[in-house]
Each structure stands twice: as structure tokens, then as C-alpha cells.
Amino acid sequence: MIQAIAIDDENMALEVIKAHASKVPFLDLVAVFTDGVQGLEFLKKSNEINLVFLDINMPDISGVELAALLPKETMVVFTTAYSDYAVQGFELDALDYLLKPFNLMRFLKACQKAQEWLELQPNNEPKYLYVKTNEGQLKVKFDELMCCEATGNYVTFHLKSEKIISRLTLAEIEKSLPSFFIRTHRSYIVNMKQVDKAERHQLLIDMHCFPVSSTYMELVMEKFGNS
């Protein structure tokens, strides 16, 4: 899952990015900023953001100046209404350059570039994801997540200390989970690193029991033996 922020001094431009981002299943737009300095301060406090949608022509500090201050590993997609900034943007190793107004397909192409770049990086197994809830976007750390359970159109994230419910499907979540999470049942995905004991039809994690169906039995037992 890509964790991103957007920085643009125009609220309307940010609303467009938010609308497009909501339709990209592998992208979490964590925050947006109209002030470049505030965006930079947010990035300094968080090492979890790997993509920035960045306007170039902004007051106080330009997007080009701001990009030069970002951590080297942070991907940048410049967004601007001025095509003459393109060369300058790519000189800073920008991942992509979106010329306003850009549509969803062009935005998605930039996101796919980011996803492909992340997949090429070594040791890139994610450590968390953000899920949308009635309380806003909440961070779910994989080392605290025991299981994902599907109930109707909702998924319950069973953490060791709490439960988080989000309107999602298991199929959507499965794409964002690291390899040590496996399907054990049509309604369950379990963190195999957390399993204390594997029985014929269930897995035990901290006294919690999660079912294993016959369909997934062989895979579960093989994975448990290798974990």
C-alpha cells in the first residue's frame, strides 16, 4: 500500500487529488496541505510517507525547492499547470509530472509507476496500512494484527488490544498484506507470525481461536511448519 500526501496551495487542486485518490485501491492519501512548509514538517515527523504529490508554483517555497529537501527515498509526482517546469522536475528525479488539469486515468498511471518502483525495492515488505473508518483513517500495524475477518461488506481487524471495522472486502485487503498473512477460511486471513498453535480446524493466537476450513488446510499447515 502506498502512503501519500499532497501539497498544493489551491484547495480546488487538492480536492481533485483527493477524489482521484479515493478511487485507487492501493493508495492511501494520508493528508493534504496548502502550505509547503507545513507539509515538510509533517514529512519530517513521519517516516511512513513514500509518495508526495507536489505542486511546483507555490508561494514562500516552490515545489522544486521543497523536493530538494525531501528524503532521497521519497517519491515525488509534480503537479502543475505550467508545462515549462517539466525538465526542471525530472532533473530532480521526479517519478512523474502531471499537467493540470489531469484526469483519473493519468493520475492512476502515476500511481502505478509508484507501485512498480516500490515493488522493485529490496526488503520492501510493508509494516502497516491505513484503513478508512467512521473515525477517519486509522493505522493498523501488522505486528499487532492477528486476523482480518469478513462480515458482509465489512472487515474487522482483530488487533491484540482492539478491533477496527472498515467497509472493505477481504479481497481488497489481501492485496495490501505482507506474505505472512494467509487465507485460512473464506472469511478469515490470519497473521501466521502470530500463531501459537495450529490445530486441525483452528489456529490459536493469544487464546483467540480462528477457523481453518478444509479448503485451506494443507496451505495453512505448510505455512505454519515454515514460519
PAZA-116219 format. One record per atom (N, C-alpha, C): residue in one letter; x, y, z. Coordinates in pm, whole numbers, plus 50000, padded with zeros to 5 digits. Example, Ala and Ser with C-alpha at 12.3 -4.5 7.8 and 13.67 -1.06 7.14 Angstrom:
A513194943150780/A512304955050780/A513204967050780/S512854977550708/S513674989450714/S512905000350787/
This chain:
M500844988150000/M500005000050000/M500885012550000/I500595021749910/I501345034349902/I500745044350000/Q501585050250084/Q501175060850176/Q501605074250116/A500655083250095/A500955095550022/A500385107850092/I500965119350060/I500395132250095/I500365140849969/A499615151549972/A499565161049861/A499795175049915/I500595182749843/I500875196649881/I500565205549762/D499635214849781/D499235224049675/D498585236049741/D498915247949698/D498355259849763/D496915262649721/E496385254849627/E494995256649583/E494125245249636/N493105248849712/N492195238749769/N491495230649661/M491145237349552/M490445230249444/M491305219149386/A492605221849371/A493525211749319/A493635200049415/L493635202849544/L493695192149643/L492425183749642/E491285190049619/E490035182449612/E490045172849494/V490645176949383/V490755168149266/V491625156049300/I492765158649365/I493655147649403/I492965138249501/K492235143749597/K491515135349695/K490475126749625/A489765132449530/A488735124849457/A489365113549377/H490475116549308/H491155106149231/H491725095349324/A492345099649433/A492995090249525/A491995080449586/S490765085049609/S489745076349669/S489375064749578/K489755065549451/K489405055149354/K490575045949322/V491705048249388/V492895039749366/V493045030549486/P492775017649472/P492715008649588/P494025006549661/F495155008549593/F496455006249657/F497105019149705/L496335030049712/L496855042949755/L496075048249874/D496795052349979/D496185059250093/D496715073550095/L495825083150070/L496185097150080/L495995101150226/V497085101650300/V497045103250445/V496705117450487/A497225127450412/A496995141450449/A497215150350328/V496625162250333/V496845172450229/V497195185650296/F497995193850225/F498465206550281/F498425217350174/T497995229350216/T498055240950127/T499325248950151/D500045245450254/D501285252350291/D502465242750279/G503445246250195/G504565237350172/G505405234750295/V505585244850378/V506395243350500/V505715233650597/Q504395234850610/Q503665225650697/Q503765211350646/G503695209750515/G503845196550456/G505225190750483/L506245199050473/L507605194550500/L507775190550646/E507185198150737/E507265194850880/E506585181550908/F505455179250841/F504765166450859/F505655154950814/L506325156550702/L507195146050650/L508375143450742/K508875153850807/K510005152050898/K509615143951020/K508345145051060/K507865137851179/K507415123651146/S507265120651021/S506775107450981/S507685101250877/N508145089150903/N508955081950804/N508115071750729/E506805073750732/E505885063950673/E505385068050536/I505605080450497/I505125085250368/I506145082150260/N505695075450154/N506645072350046/N506325079249913/L505235087149909/L504915094249786/L504325107949819/V504775118249744/V504265131849761/V503785137049626/F502515141149620/F502005148549505/F502285163249534/L503085169449453/L503655182449489/L503465192749379/D502745203349412/D502605214649319/D503945221949310/I504245227549195/I505525234449178/I505425249249209/N504425255949152/N504325270449166/N503545274249291/M504255275349405/M503625278849532/M504365290549596/P503665298549679/P504325309649747/P505265304849857/D506165313249899/D507115310650008/D508185300449969/I507765288449932/I508725278249889/I508125270649771/S508875269749662/S508355263049543/S508425247949561/G507675240949479/G507715226449485/G509095220949453/V509805227349361/V511155222949325/V512085224549445/E511985235849514/E512825238049633/E512475228049743/L511185225449760/L510755216149863/L511215201949832/A511125198049705/A511525184549665/A512985181849697/A513815192249685/A515235190649714/A515505187849861/L514515190849948/L514685188950092/L514105175550140/L513445168450053/L512805155950092/L513825144650105/P513535134650187/P514405122850193/P514575116750055/K515735111550029/K516065106549895/K515095095749849/E514625087449944/E513775076249906/E512325080149881/T511945092749911/T510565097249891/T510295099549743/M509265093249691/M508885095249551/M508095108349538/V508345115449429/V507675128149404/V506965127749269/V505695131649270/V504955133849147/V504575148649145/F505185156049053/F504885170349044/F503535172548977/T502795182249027/T501515186248967/T501575201248943/T501325205348820/T501405219648789/T500635222848662/A500285235348648/A499595240048528/A500575245148424/Y501875244748456/Y502875250748368/Y503815240148312/S503725237448183/S504505226748121/S505995229848117/D506385242648127/D507805246048116/D508595241848241/Y507915236748344/Y508625231948462/Y509025217248449/A508605210748342/A508785196248333/A510255192148339/V511105198748261/V512515195048257/V513145196648394/Q512855207848459/Q513395210248593/Q512925199548691/G511675195048675/G511145184748763/G511865171548747/F512105167548625/F512755154648602/F514235155048637/E514835166948637/E516215168148683/E516335164548830/L515235165748904/L515225162149045/L514785147649065/D514805139748958/D514425125648964/D512965123749007/A512115132748962/A510695131048992/A510185118348925/L509285111548992/L508735099148939/L507835101948819/D507085112948826/D506175116348717/D505855131148725/Y505175135948623/Y504845150148609/Y503425151048555/L502495155848637/L501105156948597/L500775171348562/L500365173248439/L500005186648393/L498515188948416/K498195199248495/K496805202348525/K496095207848401/P494825204748385/P494025195448465/P494265181048418/F494475171848510/F494715157848474/F493515149548517/N493235139248439/N492065130648468/N492485118648553/L491505110548586/L491755099048673/L492735089248610/M492615086748481/M493505076948417/M494955081548421/R495185094248402/R496565099348408/R497095098748550/F496235101648647/F496605100748788/F496925086348824/L496095077048777/L496295062848806/L497615058048747/K497965062748630/K499225058748568/K500405062848657/A500345074748714/A501415079248804/A501475070448928/C500315066748981/C500265058049099/C500835044249068/Q500545039148950/Q501075026148910/Q502595026548898/K503125037648850/K504585039348846/K505165038448986/A504495044849080/A504955044649219/A504915030449275/Q503835023349246/Q503705009649295/Q504795000749236/E505055002149108/E506094994049043/E507464997049101/W507715009849128/W509005013649186/W509175007449325/L508125007749406/L508205002049540/L508444987049535/E507814980349441/E507964965949430/E509384961849391/L510124970849331/L511504967949290/L512504970049403/Q512044976549512/Q512954979449622/Q513174967049708/P514424964649754/P514684952949839/P514074954549977/N513734943450039/N513184943250175/N512024953050190/N511124952450096/N510064962450092/N508744957350147/E508764947150230/E507514942150285/E506934952750379/P505684956550359/P505084967250439/P504954963550586/K504904973650673/K504804971550817/K503444976050873/Y502614982150790/Y501344987550836/Y500494991350716/L499264994550743/L498405000750642/L497425010050713/Y496825018950637/Y495785027750690/Y494435022950637/V493455022250725/V492115018250683/V491115029250717/K490145030650630/K489135041050649/K488025036050740/T487715043850843/T486645040550937/T485765052750957/N484745051351039/N483895062751072/N484645073451149/E485765069751209/E486585079151285/E487725085051203/G487745082151074/G488825086750988/G489745075250954/Q490915078250901/Q491865067850865/Q492675063750987/L492675050851017/L493395045551132/L494525036651086/K495635037351156/K496815029451122/K496715015651186/V496955005451105/V496964991651153/V498374986151134/K499054983251245/K500404977751240/K500314962551228/F501054956951133/F500964942751107/F501494934251222/D502454939651299/D502974931651410/D501984931051528/E500894938851520/E499844938451623/E498554932051571/L498514929551441/L497304924351377/L497304909151378/M496304903251441/M496194888651445/M495454883151324/C494374890051287/C493484884151187/C492584894851125/C492184892351000/C491164900450933/C489944891450910/E488794896050954/E487564888150945/E486514895550864/A485964888850763/A484944894850679/A483554891850734/T482734902350740/T481334900950780/T480514909750687/G479834903650592/G479074911550495/G480004920350414/N479734933250412/N480554942750337/N481624949350424/Y481874943650541/Y482834949550633/Y483934939550669/V485094944950704/V486204936850754/V486544941650894/T486654932150987/T487094935251123/T488574931551136/F489374941351177/F490794939151202/F490964935851350/H491314923351380/H491484919051518/H492924921751560/L493124932451637/L494434935351692/L494494930051834/K495684929651890/K495834924052025/K495124932552130/S494984945452103/S494394954252204/S493054960252165/E492634958452040/E491384964651995/E490904958251866/K489704962451823/K489164958251695/K488864970851613/I489164970351486/I488884981351395/I488024976051281/I486924982951253/I485994978551149/I486004988551034/S486104983150911/S486144991650793/S485274985550683/R484684994050603/R483864989350490/R484784985350375/L485114972450372/L486054967050274/L485674952450248/T486374946450152/T486274932050131/T487614925650162/L487614912850193/L488884905750217/L489764905950093/A489164905149977/A489944905349853/A490724918349839/E490104929449877/E490784942449870/E491934942949969/I491704937950090/I492724938350194/I493884928950163/E493564917350109/E494574907050084/E495714912349997/K495394921149903/K496404926749814/K497414935549887/S497014940750004/S497854950150077/S498614943750193/L498404930850215/L499034924250329/L500344917650289/P501314917150381/P502574910150353/P502374895150341/S503414888150298/S503304874050262/S503004864850379/F503244869350503/F502994860550617/F501524860750662/F500674868150593/F499234867350614/F498664857950508/I497924847750551/I497354838450452/I495874836150482/R495154832750377/R493734829550389/R493604815750455/T492814815050560/T492564802350628/T491124797750612/H490304806750560/H488854804350552/H488324815050458/R487174812850400/R486664823050307/R486404836350376/S486304836150511/S486044848550584/S487214852950673/Y488354846050664/Y489464849350754/Y490814849550681/I491624859450717/I493044859850681/I493824861450811/V494804852450835/V495484851950965/V496974855150950/N497504862151050/N498934865151059/N499664852751112/M500344845551024/M500994833051064/M502164835151160/K502714847251162/K503804850151256/K503294850651400/Q502004852551416/Q501434853851550/Q500884840651604/V500804830351519/V500154817951559/V500974810551665/D500324807351777/D500974799751884/D500794784651865/K499654780751809/K499374766551794/K498434764451676/A498724754151598/A497864750651484/A497194737351512/E495874737351514/E495094725151529/E494394722251397/R493704711151393/R493154706651264/R492204716751201/H491374723051281/H490384732151223/H490454746251281/Q491544749451349/Q491664762951404/Q493114766451434/L493354779451442/L494644784851481/L494464792851609/L495424791951699/L495344798951826/L496394809851833/I495944821851868/I496834833251889/I496414840052018/D497264839752118/D496974846252247/D495574842452298/M495264829652294/M493994824352345/M492794827652255/H493034834152141/H491984836552043/H492014825251940/C490854820451900/C490764809451804/C490234814651670/F490884810851562/F490464814751428/F490324802251342/P489234801051267/P488934788551196/P489824785951075/V489994773151045/V490684768650924/V489724759250851/S489384762550729/S488474753850653/S489284743250579/S488614732550539/S489294721650469/S489944726250339/T489374736350277/T489934741650152/T491344746750170/Y491614753050284/Y492904759350307/Y493794751550404/M493354739750446/M494064732250550/M495524729350511/E495744723950393/E497094720050351/E498024732050346/L497554743150290/L498364755250281/L498694760550420/V497714760550509/V497934765550645/V498984757350719/M498884744350710/M499814735750782/M501224736850725/E501314738550594/E502624740450531/E503234753650574/K502414764150578/K502904777350617/K503294777650765/F502504771050848/F502814770550991/F504114763151015/G504364752650941/G505594745050955/G506824752750913/N506644762650824/N507784770550774/N507924783950843/S507004787050935/S507024800350999/S507984800551117/
